[in-house]
Amino acid sequence: MATRIRRRRRKPQHSRWKKIAIPIGLLVIVVAIAGGIAASWALSIYNSAPPLSSLKPVQKGRSSAIYAADGSLIGFIRSDNIRQPVSAAALPETLKDATVAIEDKNFYNHGALDPEGIARAIWKDALAGGKPVQGASTITQQLVRNLYIQNPEETLKRKLIEAHLAEDLFEKHTREWILTSYLNTAPYGTVEGQTAVGAEAAAQTYFSKPAKDLNLTEAALIAGLPQAPSEYNPFFDPKAALKRRNEVLGTMVEQGYITFSEYRDARTHGLGLNPGDKYRVINDPFLFDLVQQELIDKYGINTVRNGGLKAYTTIVPSLQAKAEAAVAESCYVCYPEGGPAAGLASVDPNTGAIVALASTEGEPGEEQFNYAWQAHRQPGSSFKTFVLTTAIKQGIDPYTTYYNGTSPITLQIPGGGVWTVHNAEAGGGVMPLSAATWASVNVIFAQLDLDVGPENVTETAKQMGIESPLQSVPAEAIGGLAIGVTPLEMADAYATLANGGVHHDATAVSRVEFPNGKVDEFGSGEGERVLTPGQAWEVTKLLEGVITQGTGAGYTSIGCTSEAGKTGTSEEESDAWFVGYTPRYSTAVWVGHPQSREYTGFGGPTAGPIWQNYMSAAAEGECPEFEVPSSLPELSALNSSHTRSSSEASSEEEESGEESEEEEKEKKKQEKEEKSEEGEEEGEEEESAPEPKPEPTPEPTPTPPSPPPSIGGGVSPG
């Protein structure tokens, strides 16, 4: 009985144990199954990572910079990210030590992953109720994230794939390579809209120095930024930045990178910030903008801003200084606050390289405006060169083709309408095209344009280098353009003549170096032949006369025999030009009022002295000759409804000579009568005075030969 009672008492105990044991067992089984499933899932995700070799690194970009021809920095091209990767040797050991100490203290002992760090992170996250409070990513994992994972998400799947890629990366590279790459790709904070990516950019941004010159406290501050760049940004929160820096110093002393004495001393220092402007300051804004635009046109905006290009300009500092001096010293009509301004552009005819761009300071509101390459102005008679060149291309002989240059003249325009053309001065007469070129006769070039065809003049101008819109209308022959042209365009177009008919596009870039070692050389091509050497020679010979006996005489010669050019004056003398060249340089000078059509002056006396000043200085006493072509084009007189015969010019000369002779006789007669009257009056008073002996006639003082008068009289000086 007692035994049965004891057995009954024990039975409920077994029952209770079973009630507890069975659920626990089931839970263990479920957990094991779930763990197995989770492990299987994790392994599947880990193995799903693509091969590292198949991935293309995220383009962090690197800053592009523009340099002068002598290698001096002009400025960095602005982008959202500032990045200048450097070699391991350019990164100080203190920065490497500080980074390892705060980011991955076992970096030199573990592989791609840190098991101890992972366990520590899991434990701390569990204590925080599952909230992620401790990171476990090694420097290798962070580098994988920087290079191959764009916009990373905080998910287990991403971390598993990242871990696999980190293992692959670690197998392919050394620890030094991994650490250097990390220091070149980590983000270090955003300042004024630009994020400093990499330690070099960070050092320049916060301390105005290269990374290799960072001291201990500076290196510690930078090493502490990648974990939370915005939170620890020293410009935004100095206290948080100082606390973080000291935390980095503490880990360094704990891990033996620095002594306690060094730690104690470093903690007493402030942040020592010295905000850098290396990536924002532009030393020559005008030139910088020109080069930047040329690079964008060729390579695209993304490559230019983030491709790490090193672009070197064609501007020669010594020639640029001479151009600036010429504009400052020889623009006699220029003055600030509403007065005329000036722009000078100079090109190497053999390559198209822009060697100088000088401009007076822009008007209020135009401070960032360069008149040498941005100002579209009416070219006046300097555009006649394209009409003349077209005539030579068509086989027209400028020395035997005659026109009537009497002003004004009303011409019939093909397709209907009339066009009345005036010279700058009254008069005119029949003269050859050569004389009309030297004297810049509007009426004759208007007729020539109709004879050769305005559309053909447009074609010639475009081939030679004019890029501004042209409408192929007769008025363009004498400079009446809808928009105008820039001095740079004109210098480049005339350079085609200086180079014997071969045109090179004007360029402000000499070469571009890419991060992969590729180098693009500009201006090294053969150019495009648009004129035969003989055609270019014939035009050049005519334009030499503009300097020796035409509208440029007395204002433009630099003392060389091979110098040619053309003056230009727009309507109401508001724009003054001289565009000329030697075998070495082609240079255009414009002078005028930037914001009005006020009077400026004629091209020769206004723009000519600036051209002369610069080209004389640029020549440095050297006067090479234009290359004589092996053959010249066959030219003949043009016969059209506008042309005249040479006999008409001869008869006008004779008539003009007879009229001049009669006028001279009449003048002498009047002078004789006046002297006779004066003699009678004096004779009454001094009748007994002896007649003085005549003094010997002095030798005439030699004078420089004056240019021969243009046949027919009054012409345009422009």
Phi and psi in degrees as a GROMACS rama.xvg file:
@    title "Ramachandran Plot"
@    xaxis  label "Phi"
@    yaxis  label "Psi"
@TYPE xy
-62.8635  -34.7412  ALA-2
-67.4876  -40.9449  THR-3
-64.0832  -37.3757  ARG-4
-64.1136  -42.6675  ILE-5
-62.8739  -40.102  ARG-6
-65.3218  -36.8383  ARG-7
-66.7298  -36.2995  ARG-8
-66.1326  -36.73  ARG-9
-73.2659  -31.117  ARG-10
-55.9939  -44.1568  LYS-11
-61.9399  -29.8103  PRO-12
-65.7757  -45.7059  GLN-13
-61.0905  -37.807  HIS-14
-65.4364  -41.6401  SER-15
-66.1664  -41.1167  ARG-16
-61.8254  -41.6666  TRP-17
-63.2792  -39.4099  LYS-18
-61.9431  -31.0951  LYS-19
-85.3748  -45.4888  ILE-20
-66.3619  -41.6725  ALA-21
-61.9961  -48.7429  ILE-22
-61.1954  -38.8433  PRO-23
-63.6605  -43.1418  ILE-24
-61.1319  -44.2787  GLY-25
-61.8  -40.1006  LEU-26
-64.154  -41.9051  LEU-27
-60.8858  -43.7471  VAL-28
-61.7853  -44.4847  ILE-29
-62.7708  -45.2385  VAL-30
-61.9129  -41.3687  VAL-31
-63.2331  -43.859  ALA-32
-63.7935  -45.3853  ILE-33
-63.2257  -40.6241  ALA-34
-62.688  -40.7221  GLY-35
-63.817  -42.4143  GLY-36
-63.8484  -45.135  ILE-37
-62.2363  -42.985  ALA-38
-63.7551  -41.6193  ALA-39
-62.6123  -41.5452  SER-40
-64.2458  -45.1219  TRP-41
-62.2743  -42.0735  ALA-42
-64.4011  -39.1724  LEU-43
-63.8545  -43.8644  SER-44
-65.6573  -42.8182  ILE-45
-58.0937  -44.1194  TYR-46
-77.4187  -11.5481  ASN-47
-80.45  -6.66843  SER-48
-61.1574  135.059  ALA-49
-70.4279  157.022  PRO-50
-59.3693  139.858  PRO-51
-58.6935  -35.2516  LEU-52
-66.2906  -19.9197  SER-53
-87.3768  -7.51551  SER-54
-95.1042  143.181  LEU-55
-101.876  124.29  LYS-56
-56.6609  142.2  PRO-57
-60.6067  132.452  VAL-58
-75.4358  96.0601  GLN-59
-72.3263  -22.4064  LYS-60
75.2827  168.508  GLY-61
-149.307  150.086  ARG-62
-67.9506  137.513  SER-63
-96.0489  148.128  SER-64
-134.38  153.792  ALA-65
-116.304  131.716  ILE-66
-121.898  150.246  TYR-67
-72.5371  170.082  ALA-68
-60.2946  -27.7051  ALA-69
-88.3898  6.45996  ASP-70
91.1029  -4.13416  GLY-71
-74.6279  143.305  SER-72
-72.8914  128.694  LEU-73
-92.9832  -42.226  ILE-74
168.128  164.111  GLY-75
-95.3697  143.751  PHE-76
-78.049  127.479  ILE-77
-70.4662  137.942  ARG-78
-148.991  174.532  SER-79
-68.1457  -31.6687  ASP-80
-112.696  140.034  ASN-81
-106.692  121.447  ILE-82
-149.986  127.945  ARG-83
-134.654  89.9362  GLN-84
-60.2664  142.985  PRO-85
-130.51  166.628  VAL-86
-78.1017  168.272  SER-87
-59.788  -34.9733  ALA-88
-66.9365  -23.4684  ALA-89
-89.5494  4.69806  ALA-90
-110.837  122.028  LEU-91
-69.1636  151.281  PRO-92
-61.5911  -34.4421  GLU-93
-61.336  -37.393  THR-94
-69.7266  -40.4492  LEU-95
-63.5466  -45.2557  LYS-96
-62.8177  -44.6183  ASP-97
-62.8906  -39.2026  ALA-98
-67.1153  -45.7792  THR-99
-63.6185  -41.5102  VAL-100
-60.7934  -41.8356  ALA-101
-92.0205  -25.7086  ILE-102
-101.761  -31.7638  GLU-103
-164.172  78.3393  ASP-104
-64.2733  -22.4854  LYS-105
-99.3447  20.556  ASN-106
-53.8487  -38.9637  PHE-107
-84.995  -1.58518  TYR-108
-112.57  -35.8031  ASN-109
-96.0221  177.644  HIS-110
-89.1267  -135.007  GLY-111
-69.8865  -32.3806  ALA-112
-114.132  158.974  LEU-113
-120.224  95.9845  ASP-114
-56.7239  -41.0444  PRO-115
-61.8711  -42.0999  GLU-116
-66.4535  -37.2516  GLY-117
-65.0845  -45.406  ILE-118
-62.2197  -43.1055  ALA-119
-62.1733  -39.5193  ARG-120
-67.7297  -41.6867  ALA-121
-62.0079  -42.8897  ILE-122
-64.3397  -45.2596  TRP-123
-69.5916  -35.2639  LYS-124
-67.483  -37.0484  ASP-125
-66.5192  -41.522  ALA-126
-63.3264  -25.6275  LEU-127
-91.8263  15.7222  ALA-128
76.2132  26.6591  GLY-129
91.7223  -6.34718  GLY-130
-77.7827  131.219  LYS-131
-70.5758  111.519  PRO-132
-119.448  -15.3751  VAL-133
-125.654  120.307  GLN-134
-79.3786  149.55  GLY-135
-123.428  6.92381  ALA-136
-73.2409  131.444  SER-137
-80.3662  171.711  THR-138
-61.95  -34.9265  ILE-139
-64.6161  -43.0835  THR-140
-64.1273  -41.2743  GLN-141
-64.9909  -36.7329  GLN-142
-64.6774  -41.6357  LEU-143
-58.5078  -43.0445  VAL-144
-63.4151  -41.2962  ARG-145
-66.3915  -36.7993  ASN-146
-90.1892  -35.9402  LEU-147
-123.144  -9.59868  TYR-148
-119.294  109.119  ILE-149
-87.7271  134.079  GLN-150
51.9426  60.7889  ASN-151
-63.6881  139.922  PRO-152
-103.081  150.086  GLU-153
-83.7746  73.4255  GLU-154
-128.201  155.679  THR-155
-64.7131  -36.7377  LEU-156
-59.9586  -46.53  LYS-157
-62.5281  -39.1888  ARG-158
-68.2241  -34.3918  LYS-159
-68.0874  -43.9531  LEU-160
-64.9803  -40.7931  ILE-161
-60.5816  -40.0623  GLU-162
-63.1129  -42.3576  ALA-163
-63.8796  -46.0079  HIS-164
-62.889  -35.6164  LEU-165
-63.7186  -40.2436  ALA-166
-61.2999  -43.3724  GLU-167
-62.8436  -42.7155  ASP-168
-65.1929  -40.1964  LEU-169
-65.573  -33.4571  PHE-170
-69.5134  -27.7272  GLU-171
-91.0988  -20.5699  LYS-172
-133.19  161.052  HIS-173
-81.5178  164.497  THR-174
-63.1288  -37.3357  ARG-175
-62.2416  -42.5051  GLU-176
-62.2086  -42.8605  TRP-177
-63.7979  -46.2441  ILE-178
-65.761  -42.4898  LEU-179
-62.881  -42.8798  THR-180
-64.3475  -39.7716  SER-181
-61.4829  -45.9165  TYR-182
-67.8446  -15.5571  LEU-183
-96.5561  -6.17918  ASN-184
-123.796  -12.0666  THR-185
-70.3159  144.189  ALA-186
-83.2518  137.157  PRO-187
-122.002  17.5423  TYR-188
114.632  156.721  GLY-189
-112.341  130.494  THR-190
-131.81  124.145  VAL-191
51.9605  43.4859  GLU-192
81.4867  1.04584  GLY-193
-121.078  127.547  GLN-194
-91.5228  127.34  THR-195
-81.0322  111.512  ALA-196
-107.244  120.407  VAL-197
95.7822  152.74  GLY-198
-66.5663  -33.6475  ALA-199
-63.4886  -46.5723  GLU-200
-64.3277  -37.222  ALA-201
-65.224  -43.1396  ALA-202
-61.9591  -42.078  ALA-203
-69.3273  -35.801  GLN-204
-70.0644  -43.8645  THR-205
-95.525  -24.5253  TYR-206
-131.179  2.13026  PHE-207
55.501  41.0437  SER-208
-150.428  159.365  LYS-209
-71.2938  157.594  PRO-210
-58.8062  -34.6305  ALA-211
-63.1338  -18.029  LYS-212
-99.9691  7.32005  ASP-213
-68.0432  138.702  LEU-214
-91.6042  -175.319  ASN-215
-59.8731  -51.5695  LEU-216
-66.7571  -36.1957  THR-217
-67.9085  -42.0141  GLU-218
-64.2723  -39.8596  ALA-219
-64.2799  -40.347  ALA-220
-62.5739  -46.0459  LEU-221
-66.5951  -39.2305  ILE-222
-62.9829  -28.3028  ALA-223
-83.7028  -5.96584  GLY-224
-77.7611  -40.4293  LEU-225
-56.7344  -30.8559  PRO-226
-62.1464  -37.0444  GLN-227
-154.025  77.5926  ALA-228
-58.1794  -37.0026  PRO-229
-74.9579  -40.9923  SER-230
-66.2379  -35.7184  GLU-231
-102.699  9.67687  TYR-232
-59.8484  118.169  ASN-233
-67.9203  -21.9656  PRO-234
-76.6691  -28.0328  PHE-235
-95.8924  -36.4226  PHE-236
-142.229  81.5873  ASP-237
-58.5645  -36.1196  PRO-238
-65.707  -45.4004  LYS-239
-64.2332  -38.4022  ALA-240
-65.09  -40.4654  ALA-241
-66.7243  -41.2125  LEU-242
-63.2272  -42.8395  LYS-243
-66.2918  -41.3576  ARG-244
-59.1215  -44.6259  ARG-245
-66.9391  -30.9561  ASN-246
-63.9935  -41.4316  GLU-247
-63.3091  -43.9644  VAL-248
-60.3127  -37.6524  LEU-249
-63.8974  -43.4728  GLY-250
-66.2071  -31.3875  THR-251
-67.973  -40.6016  MET-252
-72.8584  -35.1435  VAL-253
-62.5066  -36.4917  GLU-254
-95.7288  4.94991  GLN-255
83.0189  15.8457  GLY-256
-78.129  -28.3417  TYR-257
-135.647  161.458  ILE-258
-82.8711  164.477  THR-259
-63.2928  -35.029  PHE-260
-63.3579  -43.1804  SER-261
-64.2032  -40.4832  GLU-262
-62.0059  -49.6111  TYR-263
-60.7284  -40.1133  ARG-264
-69.4469  -41.6632  ASP-265
-65.0105  -35.8608  ALA-266
-62.8701  -24.4333  ARG-267
-79.9255  -12.0043  THR-268
-83.3174  146.616  HIS-269
-75.8384  -171.722  GLY-270
-70.8848  -29.6856  LEU-271
62.3552  35.5344  GLY-272
-68.1592  146.242  LEU-273
-142.848  83.1113  ASN-274
-50.6329  130.499  PRO-275
-94.2936  150.286  GLY-276
-124.312  14.7546  ASP-277
-55.8077  -37.1919  LYS-278
-89.9133  0.427472  TYR-279
-117.379  -27.6004  ARG-280
-78.647  132.346  VAL-281
-114.282  119.936  ILE-282
-76.7977  -29.2104  ASN-283
-139.26  85.3602  ASP-284
-56.349  -39.7004  PRO-285
-63.1075  -50.7307  PHE-286
-66.2245  -40.5106  LEU-287
-56.9004  -48.0195  PHE-288
-62.9751  -39.6072  ASP-289
-63.4935  -47.5057  LEU-290
-66.0265  -44.2031  VAL-291
-58.5045  -44.0503  GLN-292
-65.6048  -39.2548  GLN-293
-64.3091  -39.9383  GLU-294
-65.366  -41.9582  LEU-295
-63.8621  -41.6057  ILE-296
-60.4472  -33.1173  ASP-297
-89.9142  -41.0663  LYS-298
-111.403  -15.0898  TYR-299
95.26  151.641  GLY-300
-67.7703  -37.1852  ILE-301
-67.5224  -43.4248  ASN-302
-63.6764  -39.5845  THR-303
-68.2224  -40.0033  VAL-304
-78.7004  -32.5639  ARG-305
-125.506  6.60991  ASN-306
-89.0542  -1.66037  GLY-307
67.5719  33.2599  GLY-308
-74.548  147.369  LEU-309
-116.398  106.219  LYS-310
-105.545  130.921  ALA-311
-110.508  132.037  TYR-312
-82.6936  164.81  THR-313
-89.3453  -11.2889  THR-314
-60.7406  125.805  ILE-315
-92.4876  114.048  VAL-316
-51.0934  -40.6092  PRO-317
-67.2187  -39.7219  SER-318
-71.6238  -35.6186  LEU-319
-61.9541  -41.2729  GLN-320
-64.0307  -38.7959  ALA-321
-68.3347  -37.0582  LYS-322
-66.5199  -43.4244  ALA-323
-63.767  -39.0111  GLU-324
-66.1573  -39.6334  ALA-325
-63.803  -42.8484  ALA-326
-64.1123  -41.4347  VAL-327
-71.9469  -36.3424  ALA-328
-91.5839  -31.3867  GLU-329
-112.685  3.00618  SER-330
-88.536  89.9489  CYS-331
-72.2518  -16.0292  TYR-332
-102.033  -4.72018  VAL-333
-78.8162  139.951  CYS-334
-159.452  152.479  TYR-335
-74.1198  172.715  PRO-336
58.132  62.0825  GLU-337
103.313  -9.34132  GLY-338
-84.2536  177.187  GLY-339
-62.7716  152.241  PRO-340
-118.414  172.699  ALA-341
-143.031  150.569  ALA-342
-139.122  140.474  GLY-343
-131.402  129.902  LEU-344
-126.468  133.274  ALA-345
-129.919  135.065  SER-346
-128.88  145.068  VAL-347
-82.0809  113.244  ASP-348
-61.5034  -26.0012  PRO-349
-78.3338  -19.1461  ASN-350
-132.459  -18.4053  THR-351
84.768  1.99294  GLY-352
-66.2301  128.517  ALA-353
-79.4506  115.144  ILE-354
-97.6452  -19.3186  VAL-355
-157.184  142.038  ALA-356
-140.694  109.091  LEU-357
-122.237  144.86  ALA-358
-151.636  144.689  SER-359
-69.3883  161.348  THR-360
-64.2112  140.168  GLU-361
-65.7913  156.944  GLY-362
-65.6181  165.082  GLU-363
-54.0101  128.047  PRO-364
92.8626  -11.9142  GLY-365
-124.893  29.312  GLU-366
-60.8641  -32.1182  GLU-367
-96.6074  30.5289  GLN-368
-114.526  130.498  PHE-369
-110.848  116.126  ASN-370
-70.5143  -15.8966  TYR-371
-75.3711  -30.6581  ALA-372
-131.704  -5.06487  TRP-373
-111.065  -18.6668  GLN-374
-84.8704  115.421  ALA-375
-91.5294  114.852  HIS-376
-132.355  156.989  ARG-377
-66.9279  125.952  GLN-378
-83.4716  -8.3545  PRO-379
57.0594  -144.243  GLY-380
-70.1423  -10.0174  SER-381
-65.1833  -16.3158  SER-382
-80.9385  -13.1413  PHE-383
-62.872  -22.1605  LYS-384
-57.7548  -34.7819  THR-385
-73.1188  -30.9898  PHE-386
-68.7855  -45.571  VAL-387
-60.4934  -44.2475  LEU-388
-63.0963  -39.7827  THR-389
-62.188  -39.7979  THR-390
-62.833  -43.3816  ALA-391
-63.3434  -40.9608  ILE-392
-59.8995  -32.3765  LYS-393
-88.2288  6.41861  GLN-394
82.5466  20.4584  GLY-395
-85.3909  127.858  ILE-396
-85.1937  114.48  ASP-397
-71.3163  -16.2746  PRO-398
-91.021  -17.2733  TYR-399
-120.486  3.05217  THR-400
-100.531  121.39  THR-401
-112.97  145.822  TYR-402
-135.228  160.526  TYR-403
-89.5802  118.99  ASN-404
-98.5817  14.9224  GLY-405
-64.8412  134.552  THR-406
-115.184  142.046  SER-407
-84.2469  169.342  PRO-408
-136.857  142.229  ILE-409
-111.248  123.032  THR-410
-114.388  146.164  LEU-411
-83.5494  129.374  GLN-412
-95.8146  131.309  ILE-413
-54.6073  132.866  PRO-414
94.5618  -4.20041  GLY-415
114.779  148.961  GLY-416
99.0504  164.506  GLY-417
-126.992  160.453  VAL-418
-138.908  118.29  TRP-419
-99.6864  124.667  THR-420
-117.955  139.672  VAL-421
-120.131  147.296  HIS-422
-83.7831  166.063  ASN-423
-68.9959  -25.1334  ALA-424
-129.027  153.049  GLU-425
-69.173  163.333  ALA-426
110.19  -155.795  GLY-427
142.055  -138.427  GLY-428
123.312  170.694  GLY-429
-80.6776  131.283  VAL-430
-153.102  159.051  MET-431
-73.7325  159.692  PRO-432
-60.0285  -32.5174  LEU-433
-60.6002  -48.2529  SER-434
-65.582  -35.4684  ALA-435
-65.817  -30.4504  ALA-436
-69.1372  -47.3048  THR-437
-65.0986  -35.2668  TRP-438
-95.5258  -4.80339  ALA-439
57.8065  62.9645  SER-440
-89.3364  111.572  VAL-441
-58.1503  -47.355  ASN-442
-58.1428  -41.0444  VAL-443
-72.0666  -40.6481  ILE-444
-71.1755  -26.8939  PHE-445
-64.6508  -42.9637  ALA-446
-68.0138  -39.7208  GLN-447
-62.9501  -39.2407  LEU-448
-61.3786  -41.8045  ASP-449
-65.6593  -33.3011  LEU-450
-73.1906  -39.8189  ASP-451
-87.6796  -17.8771  VAL-452
96.9556  114.847  GLY-453
-55.1555  -35.0837  PRO-454
-66.4933  -31.3889  GLU-455
-73.3099  -33.5888  ASN-456
-64.7356  -41.7056  VAL-457
-59.8415  -43.9425  THR-458
-60.7624  -44.0144  GLU-459
-62.4897  -46.6125  THR-460
-60.435  -41.8332  ALA-461
-65.8397  -43.6992  LYS-462
-61.2295  -36.1372  GLN-463
-80.1375  -15.7043  MET-464
134.771  -0.643198  GLY-465
-75.4688  125.587  ILE-466
-109.103  -17.5714  GLU-467
-66.3972  152.114  SER-468
-61.7435  135.294  PRO-469
-123.396  148.319  LEU-470
-109.759  0.992865  GLN-471
56.7389  46.3017  SER-472
-111.675  151.905  VAL-473
-55.7263  -34.7786  PRO-474
-60.3667  -24.3776  ALA-475
-65.8976  -21.7071  GLU-476
-59.5767  -32.9769  ALA-477
-111.436  24.2208  ILE-478
93.5012  11.5879  GLY-479
-88.7396  77.991  GLY-480
-95.6656  153.095  LEU-481
-68.345  -41.4389  ALA-482
-112.379  -35.2144  ILE-483
102.263  -177.149  GLY-484
-133.319  163.563  VAL-485
-97.5641  156.208  THR-486
-56.1061  -36.1841  PRO-487
-63.9697  -42.2336  LEU-488
-59.0633  -45.3684  GLU-489
-66.9262  -40.5635  MET-490
-62.6782  -40.8286  ALA-491
-67.838  -39.9184  ASP-492
-66.9124  -45.4211  ALA-493
-66.792  -25.5336  TYR-494
-61.7326  -26.5788  ALA-495
-61.6835  -38.4817  THR-496
-69.879  -41.4013  LEU-497
-63.9157  -27.371  ALA-498
-98.0595  22.8502  ASN-499
69.3517  27.3911  GLY-500
97.4314  1.35176  GLY-501
-99.7116  126.461  VAL-502
-102.676  134.656  HIS-503
-117.264  134.039  HIS-504
-61.9771  135.725  ASP-505
-64.3864  136.293  ALA-506
-138.982  142.703  THR-507
-99.0704  2.35545  ALA-508
-114.351  128.58  VAL-509
-92.4434  -40.5386  SER-510
-158.931  158.343  ARG-511
-130.199  126.791  VAL-512
-104.24  132.1  GLU-513
-100.87  156.858  PHE-514
-58.9468  -27.6608  PRO-515
-83.8946  5.04773  ASN-516
97.2905  -11.5189  GLY-517
-66.1551  143.281  LYS-518
-130.777  127.182  VAL-519
-101.808  120.901  ASP-520
-96.5374  127.864  GLU-521
-96.9224  150.476  PHE-522
71.4967  11.2691  GLY-523
-93.0129  -4.79731  SER-524
-77.4219  174.925  GLY-525
-80.7252  -11.9784  GLU-526
79.5429  -176.562  GLY-527
-118.282  123.945  GLU-528
-78.489  120.696  ARG-529
-116.623  -14.0606  VAL-530
-135.874  152.059  LEU-531
-74.4217  155.851  THR-532
-55.5483  -36.3444  PRO-533
-67.2995  -38.8515  GLY-534
-64.7584  -46.1466  GLN-535
-61.0816  -39.0918  ALA-536
-62.7373  -45.4511  TRP-537
-61.4432  -42.7672  GLU-538
-65.194  -43.2492  VAL-539
-60.4593  -43.7929  THR-540
-59.6571  -38.5575  LYS-541
-67.6208  -41.44  LEU-542
-73.5142  -20.2346  LEU-543
-62.6463  -34.7363  GLU-544
-66.2364  -24.8655  GLY-545
-62.6133  -36.7801  VAL-546
-78.8797  -38.032  ILE-547
-84.6555  -32.382  THR-548
-145.128  8.57023  GLN-549
-110.847  -149.498  GLY-550
-69.7985  -11.6474  THR-551
-100.112  -3.49603  GLY-552
-62.0329  132.966  ALA-553
90.4347  -10.6935  GLY-554
-122.645  -17.6468  TYR-555
-123.818  -21.048  THR-556
-65.8079  138.141  SER-557
-108.244  11.5645  ILE-558
86.965  11.6424  GLY-559
-104.673  152.044  CYS-560
-80.536  -26.8088  THR-561
-101.152  81.7849  SER-562
-146.917  132.815  GLU-563
-141.721  157.086  ALA-564
178.973  -177.423  GLY-565
-148.145  135.547  LYS-566
-80.2372  163.466  THR-567
-151.097  133.995  GLY-568
-139.06  122.504  THR-569
-81.9827  175.488  SER-570
-56.9447  138.838  GLU-571
63.1471  21.6912  GLU-572
52.6757  38.2795  GLU-573
-87.404  -24.1762  SER-574
-123.911  129.482  ASP-575
-117.686  131.706  ALA-576
-130.895  151.338  TRP-577
-143.535  123.907  PHE-578
-120.657  120.977  VAL-579
-149.839  172.317  GLY-580
-156.075  158.652  TYR-581
-125.862  178.086  THR-582
-61.0745  -19.2189  PRO-583
-95.7619  -38.1223  ARG-584
-140.824  145.155  TYR-585
-116.846  124.759  SER-586
-133.873  134.895  THR-587
-118.096  137.14  ALA-588
-125.603  130.32  VAL-589
-121.104  139.478  TRP-590
-133.459  134.878  VAL-591
177.858  177.164  GLY-592
-85.2959  122.335  HIS-593
-64.3189  -33.7631  PRO-594
-120.349  17.116  GLN-595
-155.109  175.493  SER-596
-110.338  35.2473  ARG-597
-68.9986  162.565  GLU-598
-62.7695  134.104  TYR-599
-119.159  -50.9333  THR-600
142.549  173.98  GLY-601
-79.3401  154.65  PHE-602
-59.2998  -47.4807  GLY-603
-57.4506  -60.7779  GLY-604
-75.4832  -15.7805  PRO-605
-97.1084  -52.9299  THR-606
-90.7796  -27.2562  ALA-607
-55.3466  -47.1054  GLY-608
-61.2357  -32.9793  PRO-609
-66.2396  -45.454  ILE-610
-60.039  -45.1162  TRP-611
-61.9627  -44.2569  GLN-612
-59.7824  -51.1359  ASN-613
-67.16  -48.5902  TYR-614
-67.1228  -31.8154  MET-615
-65.0507  -44.7702  SER-616
-67.0286  -39.421  ALA-617
-68.1417  -34.1085  ALA-618
-66.8756  -33.0527  ALA-619
51.4851  38.9889  GLU-620
82.8157  -2.29627  GLY-621
-95.2587  131.167  GLU-622
-130.82  74.0352  CYS-623
-66.3944  155.885  PRO-624
-94.4464  149.983  GLU-625
-63.807  138.829  PHE-626
-68.8831  128.498  GLU-627
-79.6467  124.835  VAL-628
-70.6975  157.539  PRO-629
-72.6777  -23.7471  SER-630
-147.477  151.342  SER-631
-111.873  153.616  LEU-632
-70.842  152.778  PRO-633
-81.4793  118.217  GLU-634
-118.446  149.719  LEU-635
-149.011  162.078  SER-636
-65.5961  139.904  ALA-637
-88.6059  136.201  LEU-638
-115.142  115.206  ASN-639
-144.619  179.645  SER-640
-68.0326  -15.8652  SER-641
-96.7955  -26.5996  HIS-642
-75.2485  161.04  THR-643
-126.177  168.05  ARG-644
-90.474  157.385  SER-645
-65.291  -25.8837  SER-646
-65.2239  -32.1906  SER-647
-65.1137  -37.928  GLU-648
-66.9527  -38.8216  ALA-649
-65.0536  -43.3543  SER-650
-65.0974  -37.0394  SER-651
-65.6761  -37.0697  GLU-652
-63.7613  -42.7187  GLU-653
-64.4923  -46.4083  GLU-654
-61.2259  -42.1992  GLU-655
-64.0909  -38.1454  SER-656
-67.1639  -42.5368  GLY-657
-62.691  -43.7167  GLU-658
-62.0327  -40.7453  GLU-659
-65.3134  -36.9305  SER-660
-66.4948  -44.458  GLU-661
-62.7737  -42.499  GLU-662
-62.9409  -37.853  GLU-663
-66.9821  -41.6417  GLU-664
-63.2047  -44.4896  LYS-665
-62.5822  -39.8659  GLU-666
-63.9399  -42.7808  LYS-667
-65.9009  -37.8903  LYS-668
-61.8395  -44.7997  LYS-669
-64.0984  -41.1275  GLN-670
-63.9917  -38.3617  GLU-671
-65.4371  -42.2427  LYS-672
-64.5268  -41.6267  GLU-673
-63.3999  -42.4735  GLU-674
-65.6413  -36.1134  LYS-675
-63.421  -43.8653  SER-676
-63.5052  -44.3795  GLU-677
-62.8356  -36.9342  GLU-678
-66.2258  -37.3186  GLY-679
-64.0777  -42.5089  GLU-680
-64.5761  -43.8528  GLU-681
-69.1108  -32.0115  GLU-682
-64.8938  -33.5684  GLY-683
-64.74  -34.0277  GLU-684
-87.3276  -36.4695  GLU-685
-123.558  47.9922  GLU-686
-62.6982  -34.1389  GLU-687
-87.9935  -6.39966  SER-688
-67.3461  135.14  ALA-689
-67.9029  146.082  PRO-690
-72.9396  124.88  GLU-691
-68.429  151.197  PRO-692
-74.0697  139.333  LYS-693
-66.808  137.296  PRO-694
-77.0376  147.956  GLU-695
-64.9894  142.484  PRO-696
-71.243  124.961  THR-697
-69.9969  155.48  PRO-698
-65.9851  135.235  GLU-699
-65.9132  136.286  PRO-700
-73.3719  126.553  THR-701
-66.2745  138.373  PRO-702
-124.045  152.865  THR-703
-63.4949  144.763  PRO-704
-61.8063  133.377  PRO-705
-87.3734  153.45  SER-706
-63.8662  142.218  PRO-707
-63.5232  142.264  PRO-708
-65.2569  141.182  PRO-709
-67.9995  141.134  SER-710
-65.002  123.677  ILE-711
104.713  -9.65031  GLY-712
97.2294  -137.374  GLY-713
-56.2181  133.448  GLY-714
-145.428  172.694  VAL-715
-78.0737  131.924  SER-716
-85.8224  1.72877  PRO-717
